[in-house]
Amino acid sequence: MSSPKLPGAPFLAYRDQELHLDQINLNQLAHEHGTPLYVYSRPAMLAALAPYQRALTGRAHLICYAIKANSNLAVLQTFAQAGCGFDIVSAGELARVLAAGGEATKVVFSGVGKTRAEMKTAIEAGVKCFNVESTAELEVLSQVAQSLGQVARVSLRVNPDVDAGTHPYISTGLKGNKFGIAHEVAVATYQRAAQLPGIEVVGIDCHIGSQITDTGPYLDALDRVLDLVEAIESHGIRIHHLDLGGGLGITYTDEVPPAADELIALLISRIDARGHGHRELMFEPGRSLVGNAGVLLTEVMYLKPGEQKNFCVVDAAMNDLMRPALYEAYMGIVNTRLSGDSPEVWDVVGPVCESGDWLGRDRSLAVHSGDVLAVLSAGAYGMTMASNYNTRGRAAEIMVDGDQTWVIRQRESVQELFAKERLIQTNV
C-alpha cells in the first residue's frame, strides 16, 4: 500500500507500514504512554527555524518565537538554546520563558490588554520592548514605569489595514480588528509617546494575521510601515528596529506557503531599496516553527456506521484540540498503521457532549476499533488551547529527537482538576 503525503515530512514518515516521527514508532509510543498524546520533533522545529536564521545572517536581527503557538517549557528551551528571543502576550508567558532558560532582554511583550501588574513584572525583568497597542495603554505604561523609576522601551503596533487573506478569527491587520494603532493616527501617537516620561521609543511593530500563505500582504504591509517610519522620523523620533511580526502559514492540506528564507529575502530587498537596511529586523514566527513538528495521537474507541454519516469515535476531543471546532480547521488524519483494507468515509469525532466535537469530517480511512490515529500538523495551537471541559484531564506531551524520547508534560489526573476547589459548609 502506498504511503500518503504527509505534512511534516521528512521527519514524519511511514517505515514498514508504521508511522514514525524521527525514529520513534508512534503506534508503539501511544501504547506505552496512553492517548490522547501530543508528540513533537525537536529536529523538525530546528529545521523550521534554520531558514529564518539563514536569511538574516549578517544582519542585526532577533527572531522572537511566538510562544502562544506552543508554550511547553521544553519547546521554549529548544528555541532559547538556538539563540531565539520570544514574543509573549502575558506575564505567565514571561515566567515560562525565564523558567526555560530564555533571556528577558530578548523578549517583546505584545497584546492589547496588558495589566499594570504585568507591565511592572516585565519592566523589572528587563524585557527588550513593549509592543504597545493603544494610546490608553501607552499612558498607563508611562505611569507604571515612572512609579518604578525606570524606562519602558516601546514600539507601537500599527494596524496597516492590510487583508492577510486568512480566517477572520486570526486576521489582525484590518481596521475592524481589535489589534494595533490605526495607520492614520500612528504618527500623532508616536509624537505623544516621545513626550511621555518613562517611555523610550525604540521601534515599530506590525503583525497582520496568522496562517498567511501569500507574500503579497507582507509586502503591502511593509510598504505602509516604511511610509510611517519615514513620517515619524521627519518629526525627530528615531526608529531603531522594524518588527515585522510573524504569521507565515504551514501546509495542513494543499497550501503552499512561501519558504521563510524566500519571504525574508523579498522583505529585505524592499527594505534595502527604500534605504532602511541599517535597522535591526525582528520577526515573531510561531506556527511556522512548530506546527508541522507535532502530531496528536488518539485511539479509536468505537465505529458507529449510520444512514447519513459514519462516525469514528476517538478518545481525543475538542478540549484536546480546539482548532477544528473553533475555526472549522482542516487537519490531516491518518492511521499510524497502513493496511490493505479498503477505506471508508468517516467523521472523526470525540466523546465530548457537543455536536461541535469533531476532529475531521468526511475522511477516507481504513480503520478499526483499537487503532491509533495521528492528527497531523498539531504542534501549534493544540495543547496551548486545550481545556478541561467535561472534567477531562489534558493530554501528556512527548518530545522526540532521533531515537530519544522525553515526557515533557505528564498527563493530568482527575484529582488534579479539582484540587483547588472547596466544598462549602452549610446547615443542610
N, C-alpha and C positions, 0 to 999 in steps of 0.2 A: 504494500500500500504506500502511495507517495505521501510525503510529509507536507502539511500545509505551510504556506508562507507565514512566518512569524515576526511581528514587530518585536524588536529586542535581539534579533539575530545579529551577530553570530554567538552571542553569549547564551541565548535561548535556542535550543535545537533538540531535535529527536535523535537519539542514538539507540540502535537496536530496538526501534519502535517505542521507546520510552522517552518522555520529555526530561531534559536536563537543563539546569541553569548553572553555567560554568561546568564543573564536573560532577555536580550533585544531581542524583536521580530524584525528581520531585515527587513521584509517587511514593517512593520509599521514605522520603522526608516527611510527607504528610502522615504516613502510618506511624512514624517514630514520634512526631510531636503533636499529632492531632490536627483537626481542622475546626473552623477556618484558620488559615495560616498565611501571613504575608511573608514573602521571601524576596530578598533584594541581592543583587550582584554588585559587589564593590568595584570590580574591574569595569563593569558596564558604566557605572557612574563616572569613574575617572576617564573612561574613553569618551564620554559625552562632554566632559569638561575640556578635554585636550584641544579641540578646535577653537574654543574661546581663547585659551591661553596662547595658542599658536598665532592666532590672528592679531593679538595685542602685544606680541613680543616686540621689545624696543620702544614701546610707548609707556608713558606714565598712565597707569590704569589700576583699577581694582574690580575684580569680579566678586559681587556680593550675592551668594546663594540665597534665594528667597525661601526662608525656612518653612513658610506656611505650606509649601508643597509636600514636605516630609520632614518632620522635626525630631525624629528619633535621634538620640544622642550619638549613636554610632555613625549615623549618616552625617551629622554635623562634624563629628571627629574626622571623618574621611575628607571632607572638604577643607576643614581647618588645616589638616596636615598637608593638603595640597596647595596651601597658601591663600585660600579664599577668605574674603570678608563675608558679611552676612547682612541681608535685608530682613529686618524684623518689623512686626506690627503690634507688639505688646511687650510689657516688662517681663512677662513669663517667657517669651521667646528669647529675650536678652539673657535671662537666667540660664536657659538651656545652652545658649552659645558659650557662656562662661564655664558652665559645667562640663562642656565637651572639649574645652581647651582652646576655644576661639578667643580672639582679642577684641576688646571693646573699641579700640581705636580703628578697627576695620568694620565697624557696624554702622549702618544707616538705619534710622528709625522712621518708618513710613506709617501711614494710617490716618484716617480722618478724625479719630476720636481719642487721642492720647489724653490721659488724665494728668492732673497736676502731680500725683504721686508717681506716675510712670515717667513724667518729664524729670522729676527730681532724681529718681533712680538712674536714669540714663545719663544725666549731666554728671552726677557723682561718679558714675562708672567711666566716663570719658569717651562716649561714643563719638565717632567721626563726624556725624552730621544728622540733623533732623530734617526729614523731607516734610515741610510744612504745607498743609492743605487748605488753610483758610486764614483770613485776616484775624478772626477771633482767636484761633489757635496761636498765631504769631504774638498777639498781645499777651496771652496767658503765659506763653513760653518766656517772654521777656520778664514778666513778673517773677516767675519761678527762678530763673537764672539770677536775677537781681537779689532775691532773698537768700541765695546761696553764695553771693559774692563771686559768681562765676559767669562765664560767657558761653552761650549756646551757639554752636555753628549751625547754620541753616542753608538749605536750598529750598526754593519754592517749587512745589509740584504744580506745573502749569498744565492746563487742560487744552490741548490744541484743537479740539473739536474735529478729530480725525476718526473715521469709521474703520475699526480694525477688521470688520467683516467676520466677527465671531459671534458666539451665543450672547444674547442680551445680558445674561447674568454675569458674564465675565468680560464684558466690554467696559472700559473705564475711561475712554478718552473723548466721549461725546458730551455736548452741553447738558444733556439730560441725565448724565451720570453724577453720582454724589462726590466724585473724586476731583481733587485739584482746584486750582485757582483759574478762573476764566481768562482766556488769552487776552481779552480786551482790557482787563484791569491789572494784568501782571506787572507792567512797568510801574504803575502807581503803587502797587503792593510792595515791590522791591524798594521803592523810594521810602515807604513807611518803615520797612524792615531796617534800612540803613540808618534811620533816625532813632530807632528804639534802643534803650540801654540794655545791656546784657545779651545783645544779638550781634553775631558776626555773619555777614553774608559770604558764603563760600562757593555756591554753585547753583545750578538749575536742574530740575528733575522732570522727567516726562515718562509716563507709562500708560499705554493706550489699551491694554487688554491682555488676554491670555489665549493660548492655542491659536496663534496667528500663523498662517501658512503662506503668506504673500509678502514680498519685500516692499511693495508699494506703500502701504500705510506707514511703515517705519520711515521711509524716505520723505513722505509728506510731512510727518510729524517733526522729523529732524529739521527740515527747512523752516518750519514755523518756530521751532525752538531757537535756531540760529538767528532768525529775524529778531526775536526777542532779546537774545544776548547782545546783539549789536545796539538795539534800542536802549537796553539797560545800561550798558557801558557808556553810552553817549551822555548819561547823567552822572558819570564819575563813579559808578558802582562796579567793582571788579568781580567777574565771574571766573573762579579758578577751575571748576570742573563741570563737565557735562555728564549727567546721569541719564542714560537713555532707556532705563528700565529693562524689562525682560519680555516675557510673553511669547517667545518663539514656540511654535507648536511641535508636536510629535506625530508619528504615524499610529493611529488607532486602527484604521482600516485601509483606506486607499489614499489618504492625504500624502502630499509630497512637499513638506516644508523645506525651505532653503537650509542648507548646511550653515551652522553657526559662523564658520570662518568666511563663507561666501557673503553672508549678510553683513558681517562686520567690515569686510573689505569694501563693500559698497558704501557703508556709512562713513568709513574713514576717508574714502575718496571724495565724498561730498564735503566732509568736514575740512579736509585739506584744501580743496578747491576754493572754499569760501574763507580761507585764512584763519581757521580755528585749530590748526594742528598742534598748537602749543599747550592746549588744555588737557588736564587729566581726564580720562574717559572711564566711566563707570557703567557696569551692566548688572542687572538683577535677575539672572536666569533661575528658574525653579523647575517647572515641569520638564523642560528640555534636558535637564541633568539627571533626573531621577525617574521620569515617567516610564520609559521602556526598560528600566533596570529592575522592575519588580513585577511579581505576579501575586494573585490571591488564590490559594488552593482551597477547594471546597469539596466535600464528599456528597455524592448523590445518595439521598435517603430513599426517595420514592419516585416511581414513574407513574404518572396519572393521565392516561390517554383519555381524550374526550371527543365529542362530536365536532366541536368547533376549534378546540385547542388541545394540544398535548402539553402537559406540564411536567417538567423535570424539577422536582423539589430537592433543593440542596440545603446544606446546613449553614451557608453564609447568607446574609440578609442585607437589607438596606441600612441597617445600623452598622454593618461592617464596611459597606461600600455604598456611599450615598449618590455618587455621580449619575448612575442610570435613572434613579427616581427623581433627582433634583433637576438635571439637565436633559433627560432622555438621551444621555450619552451612550454612544456605541463603544463597547469594549469587547475585543475578541475573546471567545471562549472555546477551549479545546480540551479534549480528553488527554490526560497525561500518558495514556497507553493507546497506541494505534492498534486497530484490529481490522480484520477483513469483513466485519459485519456491515450491512447496509445502513446508511444513516437515515434518520427520520427528522422531521421538523419539530422542535420543542421550544416552548417558552421556559427559560431557566429562572426559577422563582425561589424565594426564601420562605422561611417559616413565620415571618412577622405578620401580624394581623392587619395588613394594609394591602389593597389592590395594587398600590404603587411599589410593592416589594418585589421587584424583579431585577435581575442582573443582565438578562438578554432576551430579546424576543425573536421568534422565528429563526432559531438557529438549527442548522443541519448538523446533527450529532449522532454518532453511533455510541450509544450509552446504555449502561446497565446500573441497577442499584448496587452501591458499594464502590463504583468507580470514583476516581478523583479527577475533578475538572480544574483547569487553570484559567482564571480570568486574567487576561493579558494587559500589559501597559498599566499596571496598578500601582506603580511606585510613587505616583503623585496624586495627592488629594484623595487618598484611600484611607489610610489609618488616621491621618490628621483630621478627617471629617467624621470619623467613627463616633458612635454614641452607645449608650447603654439602654436604648429603647427596648421595651418588653423585658427589662431586667436581664439583659444579655451581656455577659462579660465580653470585653473587647478581645480581639484575636491576639495570639502570640506573633512575634516578628523574629525573623531569622536573617542574618547576613551571611552570604557565601562569598568565597574567594578561592577559585581553583577547587581543590578538594577539601577545603576547610569550611566549617560552619560555626556560627556563634548564635546563641539565643540572645537577641538584643532587646527583647521585651518579653516578659513572662505573661502567660495568659491570665486574665483576671478571673478570680473566683467569685461566686455569687456573694459570699460573705463580705468580700471587699467592697461590693457595690453599695451596701447599706451600713457599712461600719461606722460612718459619721452621722447616721440618723438616730433619733432618740424617740422612744415612746413617751407619751405624756402621762402624768399622774392624774387620775380622775377619781371621783367618788362612786362611780358606777361599778 
